[in-house]
């Protein structure tokens, strides 16, 4: 029996490196805007996951967050800074899994850059709340699954494939190395 990839008549795998990888990361993160931030991934026990809003993807493919210094997230990063980020842009495309190393700082310039009024929900003393920390995840690699030409083309290809009994989809996936 052939695998689904062998039945696909179009190229559906493309590994990306350098700025191409960073562009794909930025595109998919912007579609999702939040992720499951997973810690304790290198400890051989069940990892911990929580939803987090992304503040920025920088030009090197690093992902930036704000967090409280007394949070479980910060505690877990201090114990093991190997992390995994899981994104889902839509129900059918824009999936992204990133591995990285997390670093915690109190960079006031970054806090000012990322600050917005809704953050006062978590940091009740405002932009000068002493609990605010910045988390920078240096991306070491990952994998993506997406559409090549958008959801409308993907749907048409799937419908034609279903009618003709052929594997036709618009998917593309690959490894990422920023």
Buried (B, 14 or more C-beta within 10 A) or exposed (E): EEEEEEEBEEEBEBEBEEEBBBBBBBBBBEBBEEBBBBBBBEEEEEBBBBEBBBBBBEEEBBBBBBBBBEBEBBEBBEEBBBBBBBBBBEEBBBBBBBBBBBEBEEBEEBBEEBBEEEBEEEBEEEBEBEBBBBBBBBBBBBBBBBBBEEBEEBBEBBEEBEEEEEBBBBBBBBBBBB
